[in-house]
Each structure stands twice: as structure tokens, then as C-alpha cells.
């Protein structure tokens, strides 16, 4: 498993702690994992398309620079 260190705004960290204290999650780590999974589930197609478009633009720029 990979460990990440993140900085959160104070208000977001407080809300996270409250959700754990209220029993919504067993730990802050579990809540962050759940939030990330949900984000990726909802946005994976959109993110994939965005990355593909960025790659296409990079290739166009590379090709254009070679033709100069």
C-alpha cells in the first residue's frame, strides 16, 4: 500500500474528524479513501478524455516544432 501525505484546509479537516467521530467512517484514512474512490468512479471517463486531449495537443506541438 502507498502512503500519501496531504494538507487540508482547517475546515475540511474538522468536517472529516466530525464524520469519523459520528461513526460514518472508522478513521480519517478510510474517509479519504472512500472520497477518492467516489471521485474517480464519477469522473474517470471525463479524466481519461481530458488526458487524451492533452496528449494529442502535446503531439501536435511536437510535430509543429519539428517542422519549423
PQR file of N, CA, C, O and H, with PARSE charges and radii, in Angstrom:
ATOM      1  N   UNK A   1       0.848  -1.162   0.000 -0.4000 1.5000
ATOM      2  CA  UNK A   1       0.000   0.000   0.000 -0.0000 2.0000
ATOM      3  C   UNK A   1       0.899   1.232   0.000  0.5500 1.7000
ATOM      4  O   UNK A   1       1.949   1.241   0.643 -0.5500 1.4000
ATOM      5  N   UNK A   2       0.491   2.252  -0.711 -0.4000 1.5000
ATOM      6  CA  UNK A   2       1.224   3.509  -0.786 -0.0000 2.0000
ATOM      7  C   UNK A   2       0.664   4.496   0.223  0.5500 1.7000
ATOM      8  O   UNK A   2      -0.547   4.572   0.430 -0.5500 1.4000
ATOM      9  H   UNK A   2      -0.362   2.245  -1.233  0.4000 1.0000
ATOM     10  N   UNK A   3       1.550   5.243   0.843 -0.4000 1.5000
ATOM     11  CA  UNK A   3       1.144   6.264   1.799 -0.0000 2.0000
ATOM     12  C   UNK A   3       1.294   7.633   1.159  0.5500 1.7000
ATOM     13  O   UNK A   3       2.330   7.940   0.570 -0.5500 1.4000
ATOM     14  H   UNK A   3       2.534   5.182   0.676  0.4000 1.0000
ATOM     15  N   UNK A   4       0.259   8.454   1.276 -0.4000 1.5000
ATOM     16  CA  UNK A   4       0.289   9.824   0.776 -0.0000 2.0000
ATOM     17  C   UNK A   4       0.108  10.779   1.945  0.5500 1.7000
ATOM     18  O   UNK A   4      -0.609  10.483   2.901 -0.5500 1.4000
ATOM     19  H   UNK A   4      -0.582   8.204   1.755  0.4000 1.0000
ATOM     20  N   UNK A   5       0.748  11.896   1.860 -0.4000 1.5000
ATOM     21  CA  UNK A   5       0.567  12.937   2.863 -0.0000 2.0000
ATOM     22  C   UNK A   5      -0.142  14.096   2.184  0.5500 1.7000
ATOM     23  O   UNK A   5       0.318  14.574   1.146 -0.5500 1.4000
ATOM     24  H   UNK A   5       1.330  12.137   1.084  0.4000 1.0000
ATOM     25  N   UNK A   6      -1.247  14.556   2.745 -0.4000 1.5000
ATOM     26  CA  UNK A   6      -1.998  15.662   2.157 -0.0000 2.0000
ATOM     27  C   UNK A   6      -2.202  16.758   3.190  0.5500 1.7000
ATOM     28  O   UNK A   6      -2.250  16.507   4.394 -0.5500 1.4000
ATOM     29  H   UNK A   6      -1.620  14.168   3.588  0.4000 1.0000
ATOM     30  N   UNK A   7      -2.318  17.965   2.692 -0.4000 1.5000
ATOM     31  CA  UNK A   7      -2.657  19.090   3.546 -0.0000 2.0000
ATOM     32  C   UNK A   7      -4.090  19.487   3.236  0.5500 1.7000
ATOM     33  O   UNK A   7      -4.466  19.636   2.073 -0.5500 1.4000
ATOM     34  H   UNK A   7      -2.279  18.169   1.714  0.4000 1.0000
ATOM     35  N   UNK A   8      -4.881  19.658   4.275 -0.4000 1.5000
ATOM     36  CA  UNK A   8      -6.283  20.029   4.121 -0.0000 2.0000
ATOM     37  C   UNK A   8      -6.535  21.376   4.764  0.5500 1.7000
ATOM     38  O   UNK A   8      -5.911  21.713   5.770 -0.5500 1.4000
ATOM     39  H   UNK A   8      -4.576  19.537   5.220  0.4000 1.0000
ATOM     40  N   UNK A   9      -7.442  22.150   4.192 -0.4000 1.5000
ATOM     41  CA  UNK A   9      -7.862  23.369   4.886 -0.0000 2.0000
ATOM     42  C   UNK A   9      -8.443  22.980   6.251  0.5500 1.7000
ATOM     43  O   UNK A   9      -9.033  21.909   6.396 -0.5500 1.4000
ATOM     44  H   UNK A   9      -7.949  21.876   3.374  0.4000 1.0000
ATOM     45  N   UNK A  10      -8.274  23.838   7.228 -0.4000 1.5000
ATOM     46  CA  UNK A  10      -8.722  23.530   8.588 -0.0000 2.0000
ATOM     47  C   UNK A  10     -10.186  23.110   8.640  0.5500 1.7000
ATOM     48  O   UNK A  10     -10.530  22.157   9.340 -0.5500 1.4000
ATOM     49  H   UNK A  10      -7.795  24.708   7.110  0.4000 1.0000
ATOM     50  N   UNK A  11     -11.038  23.798   7.920 -0.4000 1.5000
ATOM     51  CA  UNK A  11     -12.478  23.487   7.960 -0.0000 2.0000
ATOM     52  C   UNK A  11     -12.751  22.090   7.397  0.5500 1.7000
ATOM     53  O   UNK A  11     -13.570  21.354   7.947 -0.5500 1.4000
ATOM     54  H   UNK A  11     -10.759  24.572   7.352  0.4000 1.0000
ATOM     55  N   UNK A  12     -12.088  21.727   6.329 -0.4000 1.5000
ATOM     56  CA  UNK A  12     -12.274  20.399   5.749 -0.0000 2.0000
ATOM     57  C   UNK A  12     -11.775  19.319   6.702  0.5500 1.7000
ATOM     58  O   UNK A  12     -12.413  18.277   6.852 -0.5500 1.4000
ATOM     59  H   UNK A  12     -11.423  22.325   5.882  0.4000 1.0000
ATOM     60  N   UNK A  13     -10.640  19.564   7.342 -0.4000 1.5000
ATOM     61  CA  UNK A  13     -10.103  18.602   8.314 -0.0000 2.0000
ATOM     62  C   UNK A  13     -11.065  18.434   9.483  0.5500 1.7000
ATOM     63  O   UNK A  13     -11.263  17.322   9.972 -0.5500 1.4000
ATOM     64  H   UNK A  13     -10.121  20.410   7.220  0.4000 1.0000
ATOM     65  N   UNK A  14     -11.660  19.528   9.929 -0.4000 1.5000
ATOM     66  CA  UNK A  14     -12.623  19.456  11.029 -0.0000 2.0000
ATOM     67  C   UNK A  14     -13.854  18.645  10.632  0.5500 1.7000
ATOM     68  O   UNK A  14     -14.326  17.813  11.406 -0.5500 1.4000
ATOM     69  H   UNK A  14     -11.500  20.431   9.532  0.4000 1.0000
ATOM     70  N   UNK A  15     -14.367  18.882   9.442 -0.4000 1.5000
ATOM     71  CA  UNK A  15     -15.523  18.107   8.970 -0.0000 2.0000
ATOM     72  C   UNK A  15     -15.186  16.624   8.871  0.5500 1.7000
ATOM     73  O   UNK A  15     -16.008  15.768   9.200 -0.5500 1.4000
ATOM     74  H   UNK A  15     -13.983  19.558   8.813  0.4000 1.0000
ATOM     75  N   UNK A  16     -13.987  16.331   8.422 -0.4000 1.5000
ATOM     76  CA  UNK A  16     -13.528  14.943   8.329 -0.0000 2.0000
ATOM     77  C   UNK A  16     -13.501  14.294   9.705  0.5500 1.7000
ATOM     78  O   UNK A  16     -13.999  13.183   9.882 -0.5500 1.4000
ATOM     79  H   UNK A  16     -13.320  17.026   8.154  0.4000 1.0000
ATOM     80  N   UNK A  17     -12.919  14.988  10.678 -0.4000 1.5000
ATOM     81  CA  UNK A  17     -12.876  14.457  12.053 -0.0000 2.0000
ATOM     82  C   UNK A  17     -14.283  14.232  12.614  0.5500 1.7000
ATOM     83  O   UNK A  17     -14.547  13.229  13.278 -0.5500 1.4000
ATOM     84  H   UNK A  17     -12.515  15.891  10.534  0.4000 1.0000
ATOM     85  N   UNK A  18     -15.179  15.181  12.334 -0.4000 1.5000
ATOM     86  CA  UNK A  18     -16.551  15.051  12.825 -0.0000 2.0000
ATOM     87  C   UNK A  18     -17.241  13.827  12.230  0.5500 1.7000
ATOM     88  O   UNK A  18     -17.968  13.128  12.936 -0.5500 1.4000
ATOM     89  H   UNK A  18     -14.964  15.996  11.795  0.4000 1.0000
ATOM     90  N   UNK A  19     -17.027  13.560  10.954 -0.4000 1.5000
ATOM     91  CA  UNK A  19     -17.651  12.391  10.331 -0.0000 2.0000
ATOM     92  C   UNK A  19     -17.140  11.103  10.963  0.5500 1.7000
ATOM     93  O   UNK A  19     -17.898  10.150  11.145 -0.5500 1.4000
ATOM     94  H   UNK A  19     -16.437  14.128  10.380  0.4000 1.0000
ATOM     95  N   UNK A  20     -15.852  11.079  11.298 -0.4000 1.5000
ATOM     96  CA  UNK A  20     -15.288   9.907  11.967 -0.0000 2.0000
ATOM     97  C   UNK A  20     -15.882   9.786  13.371  0.5500 1.7000
ATOM     98  O   UNK A  20     -16.285   8.696  13.780 -0.5500 1.4000
ATOM     99  H   UNK A  20     -15.236  11.853  11.151  0.4000 1.0000
ATOM    100  N   UNK A  21     -15.939  10.881  14.101 -0.4000 1.5000
ATOM    101  CA  UNK A  21     -16.480  10.866  15.459 -0.0000 2.0000
ATOM    102  C   UNK A  21     -17.949  10.448  15.480  0.5500 1.7000
ATOM    103  O   UNK A  21     -18.404   9.804  16.425 -0.5500 1.4000
ATOM    104  H   UNK A  21     -15.612  11.766  13.769  0.4000 1.0000
ATOM    105  N   UNK A  22     -18.690  10.820  14.427 -0.4000 1.5000
ATOM    106  CA  UNK A  22     -20.109  10.467  14.348 -0.0000 2.0000
ATOM    107  C   UNK A  22     -20.322   9.030  13.864  0.5500 1.7000
ATOM    108  O   UNK A  22     -21.454   8.549  13.808 -0.5500 1.4000
ATOM    109  H   UNK A  22     -18.321  11.344  13.660  0.4000 1.0000
ATOM    110  N   UNK A  23     -19.243   8.363  13.522 -0.4000 1.5000
ATOM    111  CA  UNK A  23     -19.347   6.961  13.135 -0.0000 2.0000
ATOM    112  C   UNK A  23     -19.559   6.690  11.660  0.5500 1.7000
ATOM    113  O   UNK A  23     -19.810   5.548  11.275 -0.5500 1.4000
ATOM    114  H   UNK A  23     -18.324   8.754  13.567  0.4000 1.0000
ATOM    115  N   UNK A  24     -19.466   7.704  10.836 -0.4000 1.5000
ATOM    116  CA  UNK A  24     -19.635   7.494   9.403 -0.0000 2.0000
ATOM    117  C   UNK A  24     -18.483   6.687   8.821  0.5500 1.7000
ATOM    118  O   UNK A  24     -18.656   5.929   7.867 -0.5500 1.4000
ATOM    119  H   UNK A  24     -19.262   8.632  11.149  0.4000 1.0000
ATOM    120  N   UNK A  25     -17.297   6.862   9.414 -0.4000 1.5000
ATOM    121  CA  UNK A  25     -16.105   6.152   8.966 -0.0000 2.0000
ATOM    122  C   UNK A  25     -15.316   5.704  10.192  0.5500 1.7000
ATOM    123  O   UNK A  25     -15.409   6.315  11.256 -0.5500 1.4000
ATOM    124  H   UNK A  25     -17.156   7.478  10.189  0.4000 1.0000
ATOM    125  N   UNK A  26     -14.549   4.646  10.035 -0.4000 1.5000
ATOM    126  CA  UNK A  26     -13.745   4.131  11.147 -0.0000 2.0000
ATOM    127  C   UNK A  26     -12.521   5.003  11.411  0.5500 1.7000
ATOM    128  O   UNK A  26     -12.011   5.042  12.531 -0.5500 1.4000
ATOM    129  H   UNK A  26     -14.473   4.150   9.170  0.4000 1.0000
ATOM    130  N   UNK A  27     -12.051   5.703  10.376 -0.4000 1.5000
ATOM    131  CA  UNK A  27     -10.867   6.542  10.523 -0.0000 2.0000
ATOM    132  C   UNK A  27     -10.877   7.624   9.452  0.5500 1.7000
ATOM    133  O   UNK A  27     -11.633   7.553   8.484 -0.5500 1.4000
ATOM    134  H   UNK A  27     -12.466   5.671   9.467  0.4000 1.0000
ATOM    135  N   UNK A  28     -10.030   8.619   9.642 -0.4000 1.5000
ATOM    136  CA  UNK A  28      -9.883   9.663   8.626 -0.0000 2.0000
ATOM    137  C   UNK A  28      -9.341   9.065   7.328  0.5500 1.7000
ATOM    138  O   UNK A  28      -9.757   9.458   6.238 -0.5500 1.4000
ATOM    139  H   UNK A  28      -9.415   8.676  10.429  0.4000 1.0000
ATOM    140  N   UNK A  29      -8.423   8.127   7.446 -0.4000 1.5000
ATOM    141  CA  UNK A  29      -7.860   7.481   6.261 -0.0000 2.0000
ATOM    142  C   UNK A  29      -8.940   6.781   5.450  0.5500 1.7000
ATOM    143  O   UNK A  29      -8.963   6.873   4.223 -0.5500 1.4000
ATOM    144  H   UNK A  29      -8.084   7.808   8.331  0.4000 1.0000
ATOM    145  N   UNK A  30      -9.839   6.077   6.143 -0.4000 1.5000
ATOM    146  CA  UNK A  30     -10.923   5.382   5.447 -0.0000 2.0000
ATOM    147  C   UNK A  30     -11.818   6.379   4.723  0.5500 1.7000
ATOM    148  O   UNK A  30     -12.242   6.125   3.595 -0.5500 1.4000
ATOM    149  H   UNK A  30      -9.821   6.002   7.140  0.4000 1.0000
ATOM    150  N   UNK A  31     -12.103   7.493   5.348 -0.4000 1.5000
ATOM    151  CA  UNK A  31     -12.954   8.516   4.730 -0.0000 2.0000
ATOM    152  C   UNK A  31     -12.296   9.095   3.485  0.5500 1.7000
ATOM    153  O   UNK A  31     -12.959   9.300   2.468 -0.5500 1.4000
ATOM    154  H   UNK A  31     -11.758   7.700   6.263  0.4000 1.0000
ATOM    155  N   UNK A  32     -10.995   9.360   3.562 -0.4000 1.5000
ATOM    156  CA  UNK A  32     -10.287   9.906   2.408 -0.0000 2.0000
ATOM    157  C   UNK A  32     -10.255   8.893   1.274  0.5500 1.7000
ATOM    158  O   UNK A  32     -10.451   9.256   0.114 -0.5500 1.4000
ATOM    159  H   UNK A  32     -10.457   9.194   4.388  0.4000 1.0000
ATOM    160  N   UNK A  33     -10.010   7.622   1.596 -0.4000 1.5000
ATOM    161  CA  UNK A  33     -10.029   6.578   0.555 -0.0000 2.0000
ATOM    162  C   UNK A  33     -11.396   6.500  -0.109  0.5500 1.7000
ATOM    163  O   UNK A  33     -11.488   6.415  -1.334 -0.5500 1.4000
ATOM    164  H   UNK A  33      -9.851   7.327   2.538  0.4000 1.0000
ATOM    165  N   UNK A  34     -12.456   6.530   0.690 -0.4000 1.5000
ATOM    166  CA  UNK A  34     -13.818   6.454   0.147 -0.0000 2.0000
ATOM    167  C   UNK A  34     -14.101   7.649  -0.758  0.5500 1.7000
ATOM    168  O   UNK A  34     -14.701   7.496  -1.822 -0.5500 1.4000
ATOM    169  H   UNK A  34     -12.380   6.599   1.684  0.4000 1.0000
ATOM    170  N   UNK A  35     -13.673   8.829  -0.339 -0.4000 1.5000
ATOM    171  CA  UNK A  35     -13.903  10.032  -1.140 -0.0000 2.0000
ATOM    172  C   UNK A  35     -13.148   9.964  -2.465  0.5500 1.7000
ATOM    173  O   UNK A  35     -13.681  10.342  -3.508 -0.5500 1.4000
ATOM    174  H   UNK A  35     -13.186   8.953   0.525  0.4000 1.0000
ATOM    175  N   UNK A  36     -11.915   9.485  -2.422 -0.4000 1.5000
ATOM    176  CA  UNK A  36     -11.123   9.374  -3.639 -0.0000 2.0000
ATOM    177  C   UNK A  36     -11.714   8.337  -4.589  0.5500 1.7000
ATOM    178  O   UNK A  36     -11.792   8.580  -5.793 -0.5500 1.4000
ATOM    179  H   UNK A  36     -11.482   9.178  -1.574  0.4000 1.0000
ATOM    180  N   UNK A  37     -12.132   7.183  -4.065 -0.4000 1.5000
ATOM    181  CA  UNK A  37     -12.773   6.168  -4.902 -0.0000 2.0000
ATOM    182  C   UNK A  37     -14.018   6.734  -5.587  0.5500 1.7000
ATOM    183  O   UNK A  37     -14.231   6.524  -6.781 -0.5500 1.4000
ATOM    184  H   UNK A  37     -12.068   6.986  -3.086  0.4000 1.0000
ATOM    185  N   UNK A  38     -14.830   7.449  -4.823 -0.4000 1.5000
ATOM    186  CA  UNK A  38     -16.059   8.017  -5.381 -0.0000 2.0000
ATOM    187  C   UNK A  38     -15.743   9.056  -6.453  0.5500 1.7000
ATOM    188  O   UNK A  38     -16.384   9.081  -7.503 -0.5500 1.4000
ATOM    189  H   UNK A  38     -14.657   7.620  -3.853  0.4000 1.0000
ATOM    190  N   UNK A  39     -14.770   9.901  -6.193 -0.4000 1.5000
ATOM    191  CA  UNK A  39     -14.368  10.898  -7.188 -0.0000 2.0000
ATOM    192  C   UNK A  39     -13.922  10.226  -8.482  0.5500 1.7000
ATOM    193  O   UNK A  39     -14.356  10.606  -9.569 -0.5500 1.4000
ATOM    194  H   UNK A  39     -14.249   9.881  -5.340  0.4000 1.0000
ATOM    195  N   UNK A  40     -13.058   9.230  -8.356 -0.4000 1.5000
ATOM    196  CA  UNK A  40     -12.556   8.537  -9.542 -0.0000 2.0000
ATOM    197  C   UNK A  40     -13.666   7.794 -10.266  0.5500 1.7000
ATOM    198  O   UNK A  40     -13.696   7.772 -11.497 -0.5500 1.4000
ATOM    199  H   UNK A  40     -12.705   8.922  -7.473  0.4000 1.0000
ATOM    200  N   UNK A  41     -14.574   7.188  -9.521 -0.4000 1.5000
ATOM    201  CA  UNK A  41     -15.689   6.487 -10.145 -0.0000 2.0000
ATOM    202  C   UNK A  41     -16.553   7.445 -10.965  0.5500 1.7000
ATOM    203  O   UNK A  41     -16.965   7.126 -12.081 -0.5500 1.4000
ATOM    204  H   UNK A  41     -14.550   7.206  -8.521  0.4000 1.0000
ATOM    205  N   UNK A  42     -16.814   8.593 -10.411 -0.4000 1.5000
ATOM    206  CA  UNK A  42     -17.684   9.566 -11.083 -0.0000 2.0000
ATOM    207  C   UNK A  42     -17.005  10.267 -12.243  0.5500 1.7000
ATOM    208  O   UNK A  42     -17.672  10.655 -13.202 -0.5500 1.4000
ATOM    209  H   UNK A  42     -16.480   8.852  -9.505  0.4000 1.0000
ATOM    210  N   UNK A  43     -15.687  10.439 -12.177 -0.4000 1.5000
ATOM    211  CA  UNK A  43     -15.002  11.280 -13.150 -0.0000 2.0000
ATOM    212  C   UNK A  43     -13.994  10.546 -14.029  0.5500 1.7000
ATOM    213  O   UNK A  43     -13.278  11.190 -14.796 -0.5500 1.4000
ATOM    214  H   UNK A  43     -15.145  10.123 -11.398  0.4000 1.0000
ATOM    215  N   UNK A  44     -13.918   9.240 -13.944 -0.4000 1.5000
ATOM    216  CA  UNK A  44     -12.865   8.526 -14.677 -0.0000 2.0000
ATOM    217  C   UNK A  44     -12.975   8.719 -16.186  0.5500 1.7000
ATOM    218  O   UNK A  44     -11.953   8.921 -16.842 -0.5500 1.4000
ATOM    219  H   UNK A  44     -14.500   8.716 -13.321  0.4000 1.0000
ATOM    220  N   UNK A  45     -14.167   8.663 -16.755 -0.4000 1.5000
ATOM    221  CA  UNK A  45     -14.314   8.843 -18.201 -0.0000 2.0000
ATOM    222  C   UNK A  45     -13.913  10.262 -18.597  0.5500 1.7000
ATOM    223  O   UNK A  45     -13.204  10.460 -19.583 -0.5500 1.4000
ATOM    224  H   UNK A  45     -14.997   8.499 -16.223  0.4000 1.0000
ATOM    225  N   UNK A  46     -14.361  11.229 -17.838 -0.4000 1.5000
ATOM    226  CA  UNK A  46     -14.023  12.629 -18.115 -0.0000 2.0000
ATOM    227  C   UNK A  46     -12.518  12.855 -18.002  0.5500 1.7000
ATOM    228  O   UNK A  46     -11.931  13.525 -18.852 -0.5500 1.4000
ATOM    229  H   UNK A  46     -14.938  11.068 -17.037  0.4000 1.0000
ATOM    230  N   UNK A  47     -11.891  12.308 -16.971 -0.4000 1.5000
ATOM    231  CA  UNK A  47     -10.445  12.458 -16.797 -0.0000 2.0000
ATOM    232  C   UNK A  47      -9.679  11.777 -17.927  0.5500 1.7000
ATOM    233  O   UNK A  47      -8.690  12.319 -18.420 -0.5500 1.4000
ATOM    234  H   UNK A  47     -12.368  11.764 -16.281  0.4000 1.0000
ATOM    235  N   UNK A  48     -10.126  10.600 -18.337 -0.4000 1.5000
ATOM    236  CA  UNK A  48      -9.473   9.895 -19.434 -0.0000 2.0000
ATOM    237  C   UNK A  48      -9.530  10.714 -20.712  0.5500 1.7000
ATOM    238  O   UNK A  48      -8.532  10.836 -21.422 -0.5500 1.4000
ATOM    239  H   UNK A  48     -10.929  10.160 -17.936  0.4000 1.0000
ATOM    240  N   UNK A  49     -10.691  11.272 -21.005 -0.4000 1.5000
ATOM    241  CA  UNK A  49     -10.840  12.098 -22.197 -0.0000 2.0000
ATOM    242  C   UNK A  49      -9.939  13.332 -22.118  0.5500 1.7000
ATOM    243  O   UNK A  49      -9.294  13.698 -23.100 -0.5500 1.4000
ATOM    244  H   UNK A  49     -11.502  11.173 -20.428  0.4000 1.0000
ATOM    245  N   UNK A  50      -9.900  13.961 -20.964 -0.4000 1.5000
ATOM    246  CA  UNK A  50      -9.059  15.143 -20.791 -0.0000 2.0000
ATOM    247  C   UNK A  50      -7.591  14.800 -21.019  0.5500 1.7000
ATOM    248  O   UNK A  50      -6.888  15.537 -21.711 -0.5500 1.4000
ATOM    249  H   UNK A  50     -10.424  13.664 -20.166  0.4000 1.0000
ATOM    250  N   UNK A  51      -7.121  13.700 -20.453 -0.4000 1.5000
ATOM    251  CA  UNK A  51      -5.725  13.298 -20.629 -0.0000 2.0000
ATOM    252  C   UNK A  51      -5.426  12.978 -22.092  0.5500 1.7000
ATOM    253  O   UNK A  51      -4.351  13.305 -22.594 -0.5500 1.4000
ATOM    254  H   UNK A  51      -7.692  13.101 -19.891  0.4000 1.0000
ATOM    255  N   UNK A  52      -6.384  12.335 -22.779 -0.4000 1.5000
ATOM    256  CA  UNK A  52      -6.178  12.020 -24.191 -0.0000 2.0000
ATOM    257  C   UNK A  52      -6.065  13.290 -25.024  0.5500 1.7000
ATOM    258  O   UNK A  52      -5.210  13.384 -25.905 -0.5500 1.4000
ATOM    259  H   UNK A  52      -7.257  12.070 -22.371  0.4000 1.0000
ATOM    260  N   UNK A  53      -6.924  14.265 -24.749 -0.4000 1.5000
ATOM    261  CA  UNK A  53      -6.866  15.528 -25.485 -0.0000 2.0000
ATOM    262  C   UNK A  53      -5.551  16.262 -25.210  0.5500 1.7000
ATOM    263  O   UNK A  53      -4.974  16.862 -26.116 -0.5500 1.4000
ATOM    264  H   UNK A  53      -7.619  14.188 -24.033  0.4000 1.0000
ATOM    265  N   UNK A  54      -5.082  16.214 -23.972 -0.4000 1.5000
ATOM    266  CA  UNK A  54      -3.799  16.834 -23.643 -0.0000 2.0000
ATOM    267  C   UNK A  54      -2.659  16.133 -24.374  0.5500 1.7000
ATOM    268  O   UNK A  54      -1.732  16.790 -24.848 -0.5500 1.4000
ATOM    269  H   UNK A  54      -5.551  15.725 -23.236  0.4000 1.0000
ATOM    270  N   UNK A  55      -2.716  14.811 -24.470 -0.4000 1.5000
ATOM    271  CA  UNK A  55      -1.687  14.063 -25.186 -0.0000 2.0000
ATOM    272  C   UNK A  55      -1.696  14.401 -26.673  0.5500 1.7000
ATOM    273  O   UNK A  55      -0.636  14.536 -27.286 -0.5500 1.4000
ATOM    274  H   UNK A  55      -3.469  14.277 -24.085  0.4000 1.0000
ATOM    275  N   UNK A  56      -2.877  14.536 -27.252 -0.4000 1.5000
ATOM    276  CA  UNK A  56      -2.996  14.889 -28.667 -0.0000 2.0000
ATOM    277  C   UNK A  56      -2.393  16.269 -28.906  0.5500 1.7000
ATOM    278  O   UNK A  56      -1.649  16.466 -29.867 -0.5500 1.4000
ATOM    279  H   UNK A  56      -3.737  14.426 -26.755  0.4000 1.0000
ATOM    280  N   UNK A  57      -2.711  17.220 -28.039 -0.4000 1.5000
ATOM    281  CA  UNK A  57      -2.160  18.575 -28.177 -0.0000 2.0000
ATOM    282  C   UNK A  57      -0.643  18.557 -28.028  0.5500 1.7000
ATOM    283  O   UNK A  57       0.052  19.266 -28.757 -0.5500 1.4000
ATOM    284  H   UNK A  57      -3.316  17.060 -27.259  0.4000 1.0000
ATOM    285  N   UNK A  58      -0.121  17.769 -27.106 -0.4000 1.5000
ATOM    286  CA  UNK A  58       1.323  17.651 -26.941 -0.0000 2.0000
ATOM    287  C   UNK A  58       1.967  17.132 -28.227  0.5500 1.7000
ATOM    288  O   UNK A  58       2.995  17.649 -28.663 -0.5500 1.4000
ATOM    289  H   UNK A  58      -0.685  17.194 -26.513  0.4000 1.0000
ATOM    290  N   UNK A  59       1.354  16.102 -28.834 -0.4000 1.5000
ATOM    291  CA  UNK A  59       1.894  15.527 -30.065 -0.0000 2.0000
ATOM    292  C   UNK A  59       1.830  16.539 -31.206  0.5500 1.7000
ATOM    293  O   UNK A  59       2.761  16.621 -32.006 -0.5500 1.4000
ATOM    294  H   UNK A  59       0.519  15.682 -28.479  0.4000 1.0000
ATOM    295  N   UNK A  60       0.759  17.302 -31.292 -0.4000 1.5000
ATOM    296  CA  UNK A  60       0.655  18.336 -32.339 -0.0000 2.0000
ATOM    297  C   UNK A  60       1.758  19.373 -32.182  0.5500 1.7000
ATOM    298  O   UNK A  60       2.392  19.771 -33.160 -0.5500 1.4000
ATOM    299  H   UNK A  60       0.003  17.236 -30.641  0.4000 1.0000
ATOM    300  N   UNK A  61       1.982  19.808 -30.942 -0.4000 1.5000
ATOM    301  CA  UNK A  61       3.028  20.798 -30.684 -0.0000 2.0000
ATOM    302  C   UNK A  61       4.401  20.235 -31.054  0.5500 1.7000
ATOM    303  O   UNK A  61       5.219  20.927 -31.661 -0.5500 1.4000
ATOM    304  H   UNK A  61       1.467  19.484 -30.148  0.4000 1.0000
ATOM    305  N   UNK A  62       4.646  18.988 -30.687 -0.4000 1.5000
ATOM    306  CA  UNK A  62       5.912  18.341 -31.009 -0.0000 2.0000
ATOM    307  C   UNK A  62       6.113  18.275 -32.521  0.5500 1.7000
ATOM    308  O   UNK A  62       7.193  18.577 -33.028 -0.5500 1.4000
ATOM    309  H   UNK A  62       3.982  18.427 -30.194  0.4000 1.0000
ATOM    310  N   UNK A  63       5.089  17.888 -33.212 -0.4000 1.5000
ATOM    311  CA  UNK A  63       5.163  17.785 -34.672 -0.0000 2.0000
ATOM    312  C   UNK A  63       5.375  19.150 -35.294  0.5500 1.7000
ATOM    313  O   UNK A  63       6.170  19.294 -36.223 -0.5500 1.4000
ATOM    314  H   UNK A  63       4.212  17.642 -32.799  0.4000 1.0000
ATOM    315  N   UNK A  64       4.677  20.146 -34.796 -0.4000 1.5000
ATOM    316  CA  UNK A  64       4.805  21.504 -35.320 -0.0000 2.0000
ATOM    317  C   UNK A  64       6.230  22.028 -35.103  0.5500 1.7000
ATOM    318  O   UNK A  64       6.806  22.653 -35.993 -0.5500 1.4000
ATOM    319  H   UNK A  64       4.031  20.029 -34.041  0.4000 1.0000
ATOM    320  N   UNK A  65       6.792  21.772 -33.924 -0.4000 1.5000
ATOM    321  CA  UNK A  65       8.151  22.233 -33.622 -0.0000 2.0000
ATOM    322  C   UNK A  65       9.183  21.551 -34.507  0.5500 1.7000
ATOM    323  O   UNK A  65      10.192  22.162 -34.858 -0.5500 1.4000
ATOM    324  H   UNK A  65       6.324  21.263 -33.201  0.4000 1.0000
ATOM    325  N   UNK A  66       8.949  20.301 -34.872 -0.4000 1.5000
ATOM    326  CA  UNK A  66       9.890  19.568 -35.731 -0.0000 2.0000
ATOM    327  C   UNK A  66       9.834  20.105 -37.151  0.5500 1.7000
ATOM    328  O   UNK A  66      10.825  20.033 -37.878 -0.5500 1.4000
ATOM    329  H   UNK A  66       8.129  19.804 -34.587  0.4000 1.0000
ATOM    330  N   UNK A  67       8.697  20.637 -37.552 -0.4000 1.5000
ATOM    331  CA  UNK A  67       8.530  21.131 -38.923 -0.0000 2.0000
ATOM    332  C   UNK A  67       9.024  22.579 -39.081  0.5500 1.7000
ATOM    333  O   UNK A  67       8.990  23.116 -40.188 -0.5500 1.4000
ATOM    334  H   UNK A  67       7.892  20.696 -36.962  0.4000 1.0000
ATOM    335  N   UNK A  68       9.471  23.203 -38.022 -0.4000 1.5000
ATOM    336  CA  UNK A  68       9.946  24.599 -38.119 -0.0000 2.0000
ATOM    337  C   UNK A  68      11.298  24.698 -38.737  0.5500 1.7000
ATOM    338  O   UNK A  68      11.829  25.799 -38.886 -0.5500 1.4000
ATOM    339  H   UNK A  68       9.499  22.766 -37.123  0.4000 1.0000
TER
END
